């Protein structure tokens, strides 16, 4: 909690979601009191929430994964040359 300040300028872009801060420097003087740290702060809660988000791979990423697994299989090692030559490979 901010208790007092004098000519205080603060970059709040991280909290407001702005891609570019209007003012990029913090200056002035202030006195405050800390009420929470770590995951008990608003930024901490956001971090915890982001860790719970399931990241799904896109269709192209899944296809690349499939091809990499296929080419990693010793039985399909010659398929790399076929792919490079634009030939179909057996699935």
Secondary structure, 3 states (H helix, E strand, C coil): CEEEEEEEECCCHHHHCCCCCCCCCCEEEEEECCCCCHHHCHHHHHHHHHHCCCCCCCHHHHHHHHHHHHHHCHHHCCHHHHHHCCCCCCC
